[in-house]
């Protein structure tokens, strides 16, 4: 209950205080390339319930791989900056406010990757609300670069990165507390500020 109350207060304050920045980012995305301001995608949430996640669109609207690898040519000029600064994630504060996500929790995955979760880890990871940040997000903050160095990025993600992230997420879910969430938020902010 305390975690949800904190999420509601923090996300509402964040949306209010960051509204000028959100507006500026939205205008930049809209002017930089044709297409919607927001990127919407179906992800798997708590208890396996699907929901729509929101981010600022950072890529041109064209077909391509589901995962982004290194210097993906689809990334726009505004998208490059938004990704580097993690500002593309800010619309997820709305997902937190509406209860689909939490500030801290396992990152929500695409349904096709959730189908690969081992049963024990699936239960542990999906027992909590997905979040904007978690230990796995911090450990793999340069995931696109790791995938770019792989001979087969899809296989590298599916067979190496995803299982490692799952173990970190399950460990977080087993030990989560408001105090540990506050520490993770602090670590995330420091990571964003220092690149």
N, C-alpha and C positions, 0 to 999 in steps of 0.2 A: 504493500500500500504506500509506504514511504517513497519507494522507487518511482511509482507511477505519479505520485503528487509532485515529486521533484521534476520528473519529465515534463509534466504539464506546465509547471511554473517556468522552468528553464526554456522550454521551446517557445512558449508564448512571449516571454521577455526577449528571446533571441530574435524572433520574427519581428517584434516591434522595434527593437534597437537597431537591427540590421536592415530594416526596410529600405533606407536610401541605397545601401550597397546592393541589395537584391534587385531593386529597380534599375540601377545602373548596369548591373550584369545582364539583366533581361533585355535592356535596350541594346547593349553591345552584341549579344547573341543574335538578336533579331536583325540588326543592321549588317552583321558580318557575313551571313549566308542565308539563303532561302530555307524556310522550314519553321517548325514550331520553336518556341523559346524553351519549352520543357521537353525532356526525354522521359517517356513513361514506359515502364516495362513490368511484366508480370513476374513476381518473385514469390517464394514460399515463405510464409510467416509462421507465427506461433501455432503449434499443434498441426502444422501442415496446411494451414488455411492460406490460399493464394491472396495476394494483394498487389496493388499497383504502386511501385516506387517512383519517386519524382527526383529528377536531377536537372540541372541546366544542360541543354544540348551542347555537346562539345564536338560533334562530328557532323559532316555533311550527310544529308538524308540520301543514302544509297545502299544497296546490298553489300554485305560483307560478313566477316567472321563474327561470332558472338563475343569472342574475347578480343581485347585490344592489345596489340603487340607493339612495344617500343614506339617508334616514330610512325605510327599508322598514318598513311597519306590522307585518310578521311578526316583527320583531326583539323579543325578550323583554327584560325589565328586566335580568336577569343578562347576557343576550347583549350588550346595549349596552355594559356595562362590560367584559366579556370581549373584545369587539371593539376598543374604544378602547385597552385596555392590551395587546392582542395575546395575552392569556393563553389565548384560544380555540385558539391554535396549539400549545400545549404538549404535547398528546397525540401530536403528530408526532414527539416524541423517541422514542416506541416504534417508529414507522415507520423512524426512523434506525437504531435499535438492531438491528432485524430485517433491515436491509439494503435496504429498498425505497427509502429516501431518504438524503440526506446533510444535514448541517447547512447547507451552502452549495451551491447549485446552482440551475438554472432551475426556477421554480415549475412543478409538474406541472399540466397542463391536462386538461380534459374531452376525451374522444375526438372529439367533434364539432368542437372547435376545432383539434385536432391535424391533422385532415383538411384544414384550410385552410393549413397550413404550406407555404411554398415548399420544393421538394425539397432545395435546398442548405442552407437553414436547419434543416429537419427533421433532416437527418443530424447537423449540428453540435450542435443542442440536445439531441437524444435520445442522443447519444454518452456523456453523463455522467449520473450519478444526479441526479434532481430534488432540490431542497433546500427547506429552511424559509425561507431568505432568499437573495437575490442582488441584483445592481445594479438589475434591473428592479423588484424588490419595493420597494427604497428610493426609486427614481424615481417610482413610482406608489403610494406609501403611502396616498394619499387618492383612490384610484381610484373608490370609491363616490360621492364628491362630484362628480368629473368626469362620471361617468355620469348623475348626477342632473341635471346642468346641460344634458345633451344632449337634443335633440328625440326622438331614437331611440336609447336606450341600447344596445340590442343591436347596431345598426349601428355606433355609435361605438366599441364594444369591438372588434368584428370588423374594421372597416376602418381604425381609427386607433390605438387603444391596443395591440391584439394585435401588429400589425406592429412597432411601436416597441419593445415588450417583447421580441419575438423577436430583434431586432437586438442589444439589450443582452445577452440571454442567450447568443447565439451568440458575441459578443465575449468574454463571461466564460469560456465553455467553451474558447475558443481559448487563453486566457492563464492559466487557473486554476492556482494553486499553493497549498500549505499557508499560505504567508505572506500571499497575497492573501485567502485564506479567513478568516484570523484578523483581518485588517483589516476585512473585511465584517461579521464577527460583532461586532466592536467598534463599527462604525458603526450596526449594527442595534440593539444594546443602548442606545446613546446616543439614537437616534431614539425608541425605546420609552420611555425614561426622561424625555425632554423633550417627548413627545407629538408 
